[in-house]
Amino acid sequence: KMEKKIELPKVELSGAKSEQIQIDHPLVDTLKIRKQNDKQMKQFTLAKIYGSSFPIQMEMEKFLVSQPLRMPNLQSSHLGMDFLEGTDATIEFADVLNDPSMSEIGVDLHTTMEKNLGMESKLRF
C-alpha cells in the first residue's frame, strides 16, 4: 500500500492580528459548488416535470418569503424559506447554538427605531 501525504499550504501572519485572518477549509469551495450544481439540477428537473414556469414561480416565492416582516431589531425565523428549500426537517449548528433571539441582552425597540429614522437624541436619562 502506498500512502500519499498531502501538505496544506502554510500561511504566515506577518504583522497582522491572527483574529482578523480566517482560513477556510479546502472543502468549503467544493461544497459551495456542489450546492449550486444541486440547485441547478433540481430546477432543471422541476422544469421538465412541471413546466418551465414552475422554477420561476418557486424563486418568486422564495424572494417574497425572504423579506423581513418584523421590526428591524427583532429576529425573524424565516420558517417559510425553510419549507421552500426543504431544510425544515434538518438541524444545523445555527439552529441550536448562537441564536440571536436567545440572547440575554434585551432589545430596546424605541432606541433602534430612533437610530434608523435619524432621530437619535444626544441626551439620555
Secondary structure, DSSP 8 states (H G I E B T S, - for coil): -------------SSS-TTT-----THHHHHHHHHHHHHHHHHHHHHHHH-THHHHHHHHHHHHHHS--S-TTS----HHHHHHHT-TT---HHHHSS-GGG-SS---HHHHHHHHHT---S---
